[in-house]
Amino acid sequence: MNPEHFPPSHAWARMEGLGNDFIVVLAPEPDTPVPDADAARTLCDRHRGIGGDGLLWLSMDYDGTPRMTVLNADGSRPGMCGNGLRCAARYLADRGLAPRDRTFGIRTDSGTREVRMLDGDHIEALLDVPAFAPEDLPARPAQAHRSHSGDHGTTRMALDPEDPPGMLVSMGNPHLVLLDDTFDRSRFKDLGHRAQTHPALPEGVNLGWARLSGADTLDLDVWERGVGPTQACGTGAAAAAVTASLAVGKPGAWHVRQPGGTLLCRWDGPGTPVVQVGPARWIATGNWPTISR
């Protein structure tokens, strides 16, 4: 890491939402450049950097509205991150940069998202309105297998002939959700690798494997684009809740259980956003090392 990329005296934090962990940095000025991909990869390295699934670069715009830019551990820049959004909200509220007693907005590459602090370490976030058109991801169903259209403009497709078809969902970033109780975990991990370079998914995808485990409960694993398997994925949980709602023909609230814990996702149906409730916690804070010149 070149220390000139960052203000030397500025502190960083490590935060997590259900084990999905981030380095959080508050830029000193609204127009301070976002770190480049190499810097993000170095910082997120768990052996030679601070370590994390991604970097959250926060800034305060000139009108006082906070902004969150996300860089994945591989240096790529997704439009949104659900767990990161809650961590950003907790960071801003705890540092007195955002209100604790009312809803406030955070600008992201996918638009402004509203958040609200709840009791304890829980935060409510108003996520995107799900989009289903292949061009919204983007995706090329013609280059996949068994692709077909469904209700509400949804598209399902399989990446390989032997795999179950998944549903395309954009939550400000791309998801392909397989709702299948019998899919094999080792095949899912292999498919997660291959999905990132599949011709039907020119920009990669967050691959979710969801299983119905109760009337309002889902079990979910996610292979996150730019990261790999993670403890939790906020937008992935939202995409899984949307997929399950359409599968059972009844929108509503879902408890989405992931390796790192459970998120509550509520969706009232097409044209409405997903409301998500979950925790965000501090892990540690630190300062950039003093550099001898």
C-alpha positions in Angstrom: 0.0 0.0 0.0 1.3 3.5 -0.9 0.6 5.6 2.3 0.1 8.6 0.1 -3.2 7.2 -1.0 -4.6 7.9 2.5 -4.4 10.7 4.9 -1.7 9.6 7.4 -3.4 10.8 10.5 -6.8 9.4 9.7 -8.1 6.4 11.6 -9.6 3.3 10.1 -12.1 0.9 11.6 -13.0 -2.8 11.1 -16.7 -3.6 11.3 -18.9 -6.6 10.6 -22.4 -7.5 9.7 -23.1 -11.2 10.5 -19.4 -11.9 9.9 -19.3 -10.1 6.6 -16.3 -7.8 7.5 -15.1 -4.5 6.2 -12.4 -1.9 6.6 -14.1 1.5 7.0 -12.4 4.7 6.2 -13.9 8.2 6.4 -12.4 10.5 3.7 -11.2 13.9 5.0 -12.8 15.8 2.2 -15.9 15.2 0.0 -13.7 15.1 -3.2 -10.9 13.0 -1.8 -10.2 10.3 -4.4 -11.5 6.8 -3.8 -8.6 4.3 -3.4 -7.7 2.3 -6.5 -8.1 -1.4 -6.9 -4.5 -2.2 -6.0 -4.9 -0.3 -2.7 -8.1 -2.1 -1.9 -6.6 -5.5 -2.5 -3.6 -4.7 -0.3 -5.7 -3.4 2.5 -8.1 -6.3 2.4 -5.3 -8.9 2.4 -5.8 -10.9 5.6 -2.0 -11.6 5.9 -0.3 -8.4 4.7 -3.1 -5.9 5.2 -5.8 -5.0 7.7 -8.0 -7.7 6.3 -11.6 -7.8 5.2 -14.2 -8.8 2.6 -14.2 -5.3 1.3 -13.4 -1.6 1.9 -16.1 0.9 2.7 -15.0 4.4 1.7 -17.2 6.9 3.4 -17.4 10.7 2.7 -19.6 13.6 3.6 -20.9 15.4 0.5 -20.9 19.2 0.6 -24.6 19.2 1.4 -24.0 17.1 4.5 -25.3 13.8 3.1 -23.0 10.8 3.6 -21.8 8.7 0.7 -20.6 5.0 0.7 -18.4 3.6 -2.0 -17.7 -0.1 -1.8 -14.6 -1.9 -3.0 -14.5 -5.7 -2.9 -11.5 -7.6 -1.7 -10.4 -8.2 -5.3 -10.6 -4.4 -6.0 -13.8 -4.5 -8.0 -16.5 -1.9 -7.2 -20.0 -3.2 -6.7 -23.0 -0.8 -6.8 -24.3 -1.8 -3.4 -23.6 -3.9 -0.3 -26.4 -4.6 2.2 -24.2 -5.6 5.2 -21.8 -2.8 4.3 -24.7 -0.3 4.3 -25.6 -1.2 7.9 -22.0 -0.9 9.0 -21.7 2.5 7.4 -24.9 3.6 9.2 -23.6 2.4 12.5 -20.2 4.1 11.9 -21.9 7.4 11.0 -24.4 7.4 13.8 -21.9 6.4 16.5 -19.5 9.1 15.4 -22.2 11.8 15.4 -22.2 12.3 11.7 -25.8 11.0 11.3 -28.9 11.1 13.5 -29.7 8.2 15.8 -33.4 9.1 16.3 -34.7 9.3 12.7 -34.2 7.9 9.2 -31.4 9.2 7.1 -30.0 8.6 3.7 -26.7 7.3 2.5 -25.7 7.8 -1.2 -24.3 4.7 -3.0 -23.3 3.9 -6.6 -26.9 2.4 -6.9 -28.7 5.5 -5.5 -29.6 6.8 -2.1 -30.6 4.2 0.5 -32.5 5.0 3.7 -31.4 3.6 7.0 -32.7 3.8 10.6 -31.0 2.9 13.9 -33.0 0.5 16.0 -32.4 -0.8 19.6 -29.1 -2.4 20.4 -26.9 -3.0 17.4 -29.7 -3.5 14.9 -30.4 -1.3 11.9 -33.2 -1.2 9.4 -32.3 -0.5 5.8 -34.5 0.2 2.9 -32.8 -1.6 0.0 -33.5 -1.4 -3.8 -36.7 -2.3 -5.6 -35.8 -5.7 -7.2 -35.3 -5.7 -10.9 -35.6 -8.9 -13.0 -34.8 -7.9 -16.6 -31.6 -9.6 -17.8 -30.2 -6.3 -18.9 -30.4 -5.0 -15.3 -27.7 -7.4 -14.2 -26.5 -7.8 -17.0 -27.1 -11.3 -18.1 -27.4 -13.2 -21.4 -29.9 -16.0 -21.0 -29.4 -17.1 -24.6 -25.9 -18.2 -23.6 -27.2 -20.3 -20.6 -29.3 -23.4 -20.5 -33.0 -24.0 -20.0 -33.7 -20.2 -19.8 -37.3 -19.2 -19.7 -39.4 -16.2 -18.6 -41.8 -16.3 -15.7 -44.4 -14.0 -14.0 -43.5 -10.4 -13.2 -40.9 -10.4 -16.0 -38.6 -12.8 -14.2 -36.0 -14.9 -16.0 -34.7 -18.3 -14.9 -31.6 -20.0 -16.4 -29.1 -22.7 -15.6 -25.4 -22.2 -16.1 -24.8 -25.8 -16.9 -27.2 -28.5 -18.2 -27.0 -30.6 -15.0 -27.6 -27.7 -12.6 -30.9 -26.4 -11.5 -32.1 -23.1 -13.0 -31.8 -19.9 -10.8 -33.7 -16.7 -10.9 -32.0 -13.4 -12.0 -32.5 -10.6 -9.4 -30.8 -7.2 -9.4 -30.6 -5.6 -6.0 -28.4 -2.8 -7.2 -25.9 -5.6 -7.9 -26.4 -8.9 -9.8 -27.7 -12.1 -8.2 -28.6 -15.5 -9.5 -30.6 -17.4 -6.8 -31.0 -21.2 -6.9 -34.0 -22.2 -4.7 -33.3 -25.9 -4.4 -33.3 -28.1 -1.4 -31.3 -30.9 -3.0 -28.4 -29.1 -4.6 -25.0 -30.3 -3.5 -22.8 -28.0 -1.4 -19.6 -28.9 -3.2 -21.2 -28.4 -6.6 -22.4 -25.0 -5.4 -18.9 -23.9 -4.5 -17.6 -25.1 -7.9 -20.5 -23.3 -9.7 -19.7 -20.1 -7.7 -16.2 -20.2 -9.2 -17.4 -20.8 -12.8 -20.2 -18.3 -12.6 -17.7 -15.4 -12.4 -16.4 -16.1 -15.9 -19.6 -17.7 -17.5 -20.4 -16.1 -20.9 -24.1 -15.6 -19.8 -22.8 -13.3 -17.0 -20.4 -10.9 -18.5 -19.8 -9.0 -15.2 -20.0 -12.0 -12.9 -22.7 -12.5 -10.3 -23.5 -13.1 -6.7 -24.6 -16.8 -6.7 -27.1 -17.7 -4.0 -28.2 -21.2 -2.9 -31.4 -21.0 -0.9 -33.5 -23.7 0.8 -37.0 -23.4 2.2 -36.6 -24.5 5.9 -39.9 -23.3 7.3 -43.0 -21.3 6.5 -41.1 -18.0 6.7 -37.5 -19.2 6.9 -34.7 -19.7 4.4 -31.3 -21.2 4.6 -28.8 -19.4 2.3 -25.2 -19.7 1.1 -23.8 -17.0 -1.1 -20.7 -17.0 -3.4 -20.1 -13.3 -3.5 -18.7 -11.7 -6.6 -15.2 -10.3 -6.0 -15.0 -12.1 -2.6 -16.0 -15.8 -2.7 -18.0 -17.6 0.0 -18.9 -15.1 2.7 -20.4 -15.5 6.2 -23.4 -13.4 5.0 -24.5 -11.2 2.1 -27.2 -8.6 2.7 -28.3 -8.0 -0.9 -28.1 -11.8 -1.4 -30.5 -12.4 1.5 -32.8 -9.8 -0.1 -32.6 -11.5 -3.5 -33.3 -14.9 -1.9 -36.4 -13.5 0.0 -37.7 -12.1 -3.3 -37.1 -15.4 -5.1 -38.9 -17.4 -2.3 -41.8 -15.0 -2.2 -42.4 -15.4 -5.9 -42.0 -19.2 -5.6 -44.6 -19.6 -2.9 -46.8 -16.9 -4.4 -46.9 -14.8 -1.3 -44.8 -11.8 -0.5 -44.0 -11.1 3.1 -41.2 -11.4 5.7 -38.5 -14.0 5.7 -35.9 -14.9 8.2 -32.9 -15.6 6.0 -30.3 -17.8 7.9 -26.7 -17.6 6.7 -23.5 -19.0 8.2 -22.9 -15.7 10.0 -26.5 -15.3 11.4 -30.0 -14.3 10.4 -31.4 -11.3 8.5 -35.0 -10.3 8.5 -36.1 -9.4 4.9 -39.6 -8.0 4.2 -40.9 -7.6 0.6 -44.4 -6.5 -0.2 -44.3 -7.5 -3.9 -43.2 -6.3 -7.3 -42.5 -2.6 -7.5 -41.7 -2.2 -3.8 -38.2 -2.2 -2.1 -36.9 -4.9 0.3 -36.7 -3.8 3.9 -33.9 -5.5 5.8 -33.1 -5.6 9.5 -29.9 -6.9 10.9 -26.9 -6.1 13.1 -23.7 -4.1 12.5 -20.8 -4.2 15.0 -17.4 -2.6 15.6 -14.4 -5.0 15.6 -11.5 -2.6 16.0 -10.1 0.8 15.2 -6.6 1.8 14.3 -4.3 4.5 12.8 -2.2 4.4 9.7 1.5 3.8 10.7 3.9 6.7 10.9 5.9 6.7 7.7 9.6 7.9 7.8 10.4 10.1 4.9 
